Each structure stands twice: as structure tokens, then as C-alpha cells.
Amino acid sequence: MEKPINFVGENYDDMNYPIGIQTFSEMTKNDYVYVDKTDLVWQLAHSSKYIFLSRPRRFGKSLLCSTLAAYFRGQKEFFEGKKIMELEKDWESYPVFHVDLSAAKRQPSADELRRVLLLLLDPLVEKYGKKENEKSPGDVLRGLIRRAYEQTGKQIAVIIDEYDAPLLDVLHESQQLDQFRNVMQEFYVQLKASEAMVKFCFITGITKFSQLSIFSTINNLRNVSMEPAFAAICGITKEELETVLMPDIEELAKANNWSTEETLQKLKLQYDGYHFCSKSPDIFNPFSLMYAFATGNIGNYWFASGTPSFLFQQMRKYNTNILELDKLEVTSSQFDVPTEAMTSALPLLYQSGYLTIKDYNPYAHIYTLDFPNAEVKVGFLENFMVTMMGVTGHDTQGFAGRFYYKLLQHDIDGALRLMQSFFASIPYLNHGNRDLDELTRFEAYYEVLMYVVFSIFNCRTYTEVKTALGKADVVVFMNDATCVMEIKIGGTAQEALEQIDTKEYAVPYEGTGLPVVKIGIAFSRETRTVNDWVVG
């Protein structure tokens, strides 16, 4: 487990931030920074018997599970001074089965998955015993629930964290996915079979598998993932940030010589923007916020904690066009669907937190999805370049920063020399990826790379922009200029520049009051890098 980090500010040397701490009792006993959600926890515990919640990784799901476990164990001492004390009067204690399936990730076979599930149940077996004829994980679970009920005379609270962890890495392997899904279905079906002995059942994870394929007979499983009442149960709202965490904001501001308002704006740009229903408050990423307070630096922490390979595998499977991910207008049936019913990678992009709800039209029932914030967008685009476009072993953001800085200085030649060097250093032919090698022969490959580079710095960037006479390859809107770029592979930069003029690609932007920079760029088919450029 990661150790907590103490804040760098002079007044917060004794303040612990819960980096890597996911246990409610530990946070309470050791006085870690905590935003009180216990009123929502109480409401959740009393809303339904079987509940499902999906949230992105590093969003506090494990802490929520731990809080529910402490509540159902009747551990009142950990809740003193919390909001729940105004709601709960009885504090009964129930047996709690708290199972974290993150340990079941990346299993090579269904048999290994069964073995790991049995290992995860061992602590409960030691406490309540096991019969010899209980062989499968589901049989053991059902027997444990029955014996715990008989031995204590109390119903059982079942809390399953990261329920989908065993399945995510095999999403792209249909045969193995079916085998793993059968193992998990046999495990979960016991929760319904033991309904009379179950007090409460909470299941959480990243993705949404259908009840038919995973939870089978749990036909009364309530999915609260998009319910307004629980929109803020994970994460930190803007109101919580500006009240409970205001001292932390002030210390962060002091450490960086920023004003409080300036610090709030930086935090909002970097970590805010999540919405989990049509009427959701602004939600900040809690992991990244705590890390920023702990280190005194507003950085990109979410992707540093791990990049889910399953997402990019599914994007490749469905030929996801990254250029279409900005401000998507869709219905809920396009993104709030079971994982195995997907016809695109959009449900995974949403459920994993890479896209979020930005707007909702109640008349047309249309949602607008977009990247939630700068941290997610930058991290996603950088990982996209590595995973989907073969740009490995490169400081993508460093190159983008230098390239963008040159453009801000109106040093077009310097910027394109950097681009020439960057593309030349990409070992295309060493990847053994014929599809990628073929892709680099088309203009679209370089258009996407241009889009990624500029988008990293939040420049509005569009490709294949339609005009009356054709389509401009790339248009970039900067603070003090608009750049119109045309790319040629195997042709000349002068031909590219002439096409901008003859097709009047720059005309729509000439009345904006900002200068328009026209750039023709030629790429070599042999070297796959910038061969020449002309600025008009």
C-alpha cells in the first residue's frame, strides 16, 4: 500500500492526504483528510436491497465499499462527528462479506480464476467453515452465507468491489470472455439464491455488464449509476471543494504564489468536469485532487496510476475515430448500455471516465459527451499516440510543448523543424505492425497526429474541415492566430500551399480579426517525416 503524503506547505506539515488509503476506519483513526459522504452512504444502504454502481477507476469506489462495510458491522465509533449520526439511531451489527475482486485480474484461464476466487473466500471460510462437497466458488459462497446466517442469527451484508476486474482484460477475446463470464455468473447467482439471508448487497466496478449475462437471476438489481440522488457519492463536488477543502486550496495557492481564485480555476480546468447523470453537480476527481494538495503541484496523476489496456483494445476493435470524440451528441442507449451489447467503444469510454456528460437536452433526450477535463484529455491523447499510432519511447508532451511554444513565437520554421525531427525518430518499421506501416502512407495519419499535438494544449483543432470548394486538412485556432494546414504525401509543399489558395480554405477565417497563417507541408513516403514546408 502506498504511504500517505504530507503536504509541502509550511502550515500543513502534519496533514495527511489519503494517497493509496481506501479503508474508512484507517482514514478515521489516523485523521486523514476526508470529505464526509456518510449521509449518502446511509441513504444508499436504505434505498434497495441489491444495488449496482459503476464509476471510473480511482474515484473512491473502494472507500465507499469500506464505509458500507463499517456501517453494517455497526462500528459506530468510526462515524462519530459524521453526517450519518443524525440519520442512524440503532447501529445494529451484521456479518459482512467484503470481497475485493481486483486480486482476480489478469488470470490466464477459467480454472485459475476459480482458484483465485476460492482464495479470496478463505478468510470467510476460516471464520464460518466449509463443507467438503462445496467445490466451486459459487457453492462456497452460498454455503458461507447460510452458515453465517445460522451462526449469528443475522442477515448478511455482501459488498463486492471491482466486480468486473476479472473480465476487463479479456473483453477482446470472445471465447475466453465467455468462459470467465460463466465462472462469475455461477458465483453471483448465489446472491439471489440466498436472498432471504441477505440484508444488503452492493456491487461496484467500472463497466456495466448486463444482468442477464453476469447477475443472472438478480432481476431486482438496482443500477444507481445515473441516479441524481447518488451522483456525488464518489468524487468531490465543487461545493465540497470550496468549503471543506478551502484550507487546502489556500495552502496550495500559497505554495505556488497564486491567488485563491486563480488556484480554484486551475483545479477546475485540470480535475473538474465529471457528471454522472443529466442533473449532476460538478464532480472533481478525488485521487488527483488529493495528490495535487499533497505534492503542492497541479499535475497529471490519474494516468500515472495506470492506463487500462482494455480500453484501447476495444477502440482498436471498433475502429474508433478519435476525431469524433469532441462534443458527441448521443442518446443514453448509445453509451449507457451493457458492455457485451456494445456496437462501439463509446460505452467503455464513458463508463471508464474518459468521456462524461457535459449537457442534456430534455426535449430531444440527447446527451452531449466530451472529455471531462484537461488531465483526462492530455493523458488520453498521449496514450492514444503510444497505443494506437505507434509513437513509443517519445516525450510526446515535451515535443508538443516545444512545438506549440515555437508557434506562439510565430517561429513556423522552428516548429516544423521540431516536427521533422519528431516524426523522423519514430521507428515505424520496427513495430512489425503492417497495418500501422500502411497507415503512415495516408494523410489521415498525420492529420490525427496534428490534432493530438494541438489538443494537448487545448487549442481548438479540426481536421477535414469542409469549405465551399473542398476540405482543409487541419485548422487550428490559437489565441492570436488561425493556422490552416494542408498535407501532401509524395507531393510538394508548394502544391499544398497552392491548394489552400485555390480551394479558398483560409477565406472563412479572414474576417475574424486574427491573422491567418497558411502552411503547406510535404511528407516523404520513404522517410515518413516532414520533407518540406512553405508558409504563405
N, C-alpha and C positions, 0 to 999 in steps of 0.2 A: 504494500500500500504506500502511496506517495505521502511524504511528510507534509504537514501544513506549512505554509509560508508566512512569515511575519512581514508586515508592511514596512516599506523602506522609509516612510515619513517619520520625522522626529517624535511626533506625538502618538504614533501608533506602533511603537516597538513591541508592545505587549498584546497586540491584537492578532488573533489567529484567524486566518481565512481558510475555509474548508476545502482546500485543493486535494482531491482524492478521498475526502471523508464523505461516506454515504450512509453512515449509521446514525440514526436520530439520537439515540442515547449518548453516544460519544460526543456529538455536537453539543448536547445539552450539558453534560457533565464537565466538559472542558471549555465551555464558554466561547465556542466558535461563533463567528458572525452568522446570524440566522434570520431569515425573513419568515415571519410566522404565517403558516398556511393551515394551522390546525383547525380553524373553523371550517375550511373547505374539506379537510380530511374527515371531520365529523359528519358533514353533510354527505360526503361520498359513501361513508360507511353505513349511513342510514337511508340511502336512496334506493338501493336494489340489492338483491342477494348475489347475483352474478354480474360482474362489471368488467368491461374491457376498455383500456385506454391506450392509444398509440401516441407517442411523442418522439421527436428526434433524439439521437444519442446525446449524452452529456447535458440532458435537460432536467435532471432531478428525478427521474423515474425511480431509481434505486432508493433515494432518500424518501420518496413518497411511500414506497413499499415498506421501508424500515419504520416509518412513522405509523403506518397502519398496523404493523406487527406489534409495536409497543402499545398502541391503543387497545388492541384486542387482548393483549396479555394483561391489561389492567395496570400498567406501570405508571400510575398517576404521578409519581414523584418526578418523572421526566417532563411533565406537562405543566408544572407549577408556573404561574405567571403567563401562560399562553391563552390564546383566544378560546380554546376548546373548553377551558374551565367554566366558562359561562354557559356552556351547552350541555356538558355531560355531568350527571349527578350520581350515577350508580357505580361506575367503574368496576364492572364485572370482569373476571378473568376467564379467557377461553384458551384451549390448546391452539397453537399457531403452527401451521406448516408453511414456512417461508422458504421457497425453493428458487435459487438464482440459476437460471439455465445458461448464463454466459460461459460457464465452465464446459458446456457441451458444444462449443463452437468447433468448426473445422475437424469434424470426425470423418475418418476415411470410409466408413461403411456403416450400414444399419446396425450390424452386430456391435460395433464399437459404441455407437450411440446408445444402444440398450445398456451396455456395460457402464457407461458414464452416468446414465440416469439412475441406475441402481446404486452407484457410489454416492450420488447426491442425496439419496434417500437414507443412506447409512446412519446419519445422526438420529433420524427419527426411528429407525429400526432398533438402535441401541436403547432408545427410551421406551418404545411401545412393543417391541418384539416383532417376530416374523414367523409365519408358518412355512413348513417345508415345501408345500405344494404351490407356494407363491413364487413364480419364476420370472414373469415379465415385469417391467416397471409398472405397468397399469395394475396388475394383480397385487403387487406390493403396496402401491399407493392406496388401493381400495381397502386392503387389509389393515393398513396403518390407520386410516380414518375410522374404521369400525372399532379397532381396539382402543384408540384414543377416546372415542365416544363412550365405550363401555367402561373404561378405567376411570374416567373423570366425571362421567355423567353430564358432560357439556358438549355442545356442538363445536365444530372445528372451523377456524378461520384459515382459509387457504390463500396464500399470496404467491403468485408466480411472476417473477421478474425475468425480462428478456425471453419471453416465451418462444420467440421466433429465431433466437440465436442459432439453433442447430440447422435451420433451414436456409438462412440467407446466403451462405456460401455455395449452395448447390442449386440456386434458383435457375441457373442457366443449363443445368444438367437434368433434363426431364425425368430420366429413368431413376437416377439417384434421389431426386426430389420426391418422386412418388414413394420410394422405399422409406425415406426419412419421414415423410408425411404420415405414412401408415403407422410407424413407430409412435409418433407423437399423438396421433389420433387415439390409439389404444391407451395411451397414458391419460389424455384429457377426458376421455369418455367416462372414466371412473368418477369424475367430479359430478356429473349429472346422476350417475347410478347411485351415488351416495348422498343425494340431495337432502334427505331427511336428517342426515348427520352433519350437514354443512351449515354453519351460521352465516358465513360470508365468503365470497370467492372473488379475488381481484387478480386480473391477468393484464400484464402490460408488456409492450415491446415497441419496435419501430414500425413494423409493417402491419398490414391488415389482411390476414388470411380469412377466407370465408368460413362461416360456422359449419357449413356442410363438409368441407374438406378437412378441417382440423378439430373443431369442437363438437362435431357430430350432433349428438342429441341435446346439447346445451342450447335449446331453442329459445330460452329466456335470457340469453346473454345480452346485456345492455351495453351498447357501444356509446360511451360518453365523449369520444374524441372530439366531436364537433358541437357539443352542447355548450351554450353560453355560460351556464352555471359553473362549469368546470374549466373554462377557457384559461384561467390563470392559476390552476392548481400546480402546474410546473412552470418554472421560469419566474422572472421578476417583472412586475408591471412598472410602468413609468411613475405611477403614484407611489409605489413602494420605494422605488429608487430615490425619488425626490423627498421622501420623508424618512423612512427607516435608515436609508443608506446615505443621507446627506452628509454626515460627518466624514464618511469615506470619500465622497466626492470632493469635499473641501480639502482633505489631505492630498488627494491625487492632484488637485489643482495647484496646491502649494508646492508639491514636489516638482511640478513642471512649469511653474511660473505662468499659469493660466488663470483666467477668471473662472468663477464657478459656472457662469452661463456658458462660457467657451468650452469648459470641460463637459458639461451636460450635452452640448451639441456634438462633440467628438464621440462621446459614448453612444449617443443615439445613432449617429451615422455608422458606427462600427458594429454595434451589438443589438440594436433595436430592430423592430420591423416585423416580428412574428405575429401572426394572427391565426387562430385555430378554429374560427367559426365566423359567420357573417357579422356578428356583433361582439367581436373580441376586443379587449383592451390591447394597447401596445405591449408586447412582451419582449423583454431583453433576454439574451442567452445568459443563464446564471453562471455557467462554468467560465465563460470568457470574462464576464464582469468581475467575478472573484479573483481571477488571475490578474486582471488589469489593476485592481486595488492592491493585490498582494505584491506585485512587482513594481507598481508605480509607472507602468508603461501600457499604453493602448496599442496592443499588437494583435496578431492573428493567432489565436490559441486553439480554436476549435479544430482546425485541420491538423495542427501539430499533434493533437491527441489521437490521430488515426484517421485514415481515409478508407471508407468502406469499398472494397474492390467490387462487391456485388453490384453496386450502382452502375459503375462504368461498364461492367459486363452486360448489364441489361440495356444500357444505352447503345452499346455496340450491336446487341441482338436486334433491337428495334430501329436501328439506323437513325438515332435521334439527331435532329438538326439543331445544333447549339444556337444558331442564329434566330431560331423561332421561340426561344425561351424567355425573351423580354416581354413583359406585359401580355401574357397569354390570356385570352378571353375564352373561358370554358364553362361547361355545366359541371355540377358535382359528380355526375355519372362518368365523367372523364378522368377524375383524379381521386375521388373517394370511393374506390372500388377494391374488391379483394385482390390480393397480389396475383393469384393464379388466373384471374379473369382479365388481366391486363392485355391491352392491344397496343400499348406504347409504354415507354418508361416513365410517363408523366405521374402515375400514382406513386411510384417509388421516389421520384424527385420531390414530390410534395410530402409524403409521409416521412422521408428521411430528413426533411428540413432544408433542402436546397432551394425549394420554392415555397412560398407561403401566400396566404390570401392577402391581397392588397386592397381590394374593393369588391363590392357586391351590388348588383342591380336587382332589386327585389321584384321588379316588374317583368324582366326577361329571365330572371333566375340565372343570371350569368355572373360567374366569379372572375376576377382578374388576379392571375398568379404572377409573381415575379420573385427575384432574389430578395431575401429579407433585408440584407444589409451589406455593407462593404466587405466585412470579414468573410462572409459566405461566398460572395461573388468572386473576390480575388482568389480565395482558396480553391474554389471550384474551377475557375478558369485555368489556374496554374496546373492543377491536377489533370484537367482535361487535356492540356498540351502534352503532358507526360504520357498519360494513359492512352489517349485516343489519337494523338498525332505524332507520337514517336520522339518528342523533344525531351530526351533523357539526359541527365547529368549536366544540366544547364541552370544557371541562375536566371530563370525567366523574369522574375520580378526585378532583379538588378538590371537586366538588359532593358526591360520596359521602362524603368525609371530613367536610365541614361538616355534612351531614345526619346522619351517624352520631354525630358529637360532640354535636349537639343532643339526640338520643335518649338518649345516655349521661347527659346532664344532666337528663333527664326533661322537656325543653322540647319537648313534642309540637307545640305551636302553631308554635314557631320552625322545627322540622324541616319541617313541612308547608308553611309559607310559602316555605321554600327550594325544596321540591319544586314548588310552584305556579309560582315564578319560572323554575325549570329547564325544566319542560315548556312553559311559555309561550314560551320563547326558541327552541324547536326549530322551524325553518322547514319544517314538514311539506309545505305546499303548494308550496314552491319546488323540490322534488326532481323533479317531473314523474313520480313513481312512483305510478301509480294503485293498484297492489297495496298499497304502503305506506300510502297515503292511506286506503284501505279498511280496512286492518288496525288503524289507530288508532281505529276506531269500535267495537272489541271490547275487552272486559275483559282478554282474554288478553295483549294488547299491554302493558298496564300491569302485569299480574302478572309478566311476564317482566322488565320494567324494574326492578321492585321486587326480584326475585330477583337480578338483576345487581348492583344497588347494594349490597345487603346482603352478597352473596357476595364482593364485592371486599374486605370486611373480615372474611372468614372466619366470618361468622355463619351458623349452620345455618338455611337458608331453604327453605321448601317452599310450593308452590302447589297449589291444588285438593286440599286435604287432606280426605280422607274422614272423616266422623263418622257417627254413627247416623242423623242426620236430614238430612244434606246434605254439602256440600263447602265448606270455608272457602277464600277466595281466596288469602290469604297468611298464613303463620305463621312468625314469626322468633324464634329462640331466642338471646337476648343473655345476657351474663354475669349480669345482675341482674334480668332480667325476660323475660317472653314476650309478644310482640306478636301479636295476632290482628287481621287487617285484612280488611275487606270493601269491595269496589269497586262503585260504581254509575255507569253512564254514562247520562246523561239523567234519572236519579233523584235522590234527595236523600241527604245524608249520614246523616240521621236514619233513613231507611229501611234504609240499610246497617247501622247500629248495631243497629237492632231485629232485623234478620235474624241477627246474631251471637247475640243473646239467644234468640230464638225457636227457632233451629236448634241452640242449645247448642254452638256452635263452640268456646267457651272452656272448657267443662267438663272436657275431658280433661287440662287443664294446671293446674287449680286446686289439685291436691294435690301439686304439685312443691316447694312451699316458696318459690317465687318469685312476685312479683306478676304478674298477668296484665293487660295493657293492651289494651283493645278500641278499635279505631279504625274508624269508618265514613268512607269517602272518596267524594265525588261528583266525577266528571269531566264537563265540559261537552262536548257533541257539537260545538258550534260552535268553541270556542277550543281544544279538545283539551288542556286543562290542568285542574288541581285547581280545582274551583268552590267546594267547601265541605268541611268535615270536622267530625266530632264525636268526642270521646273519652269512653269510658264506663268 
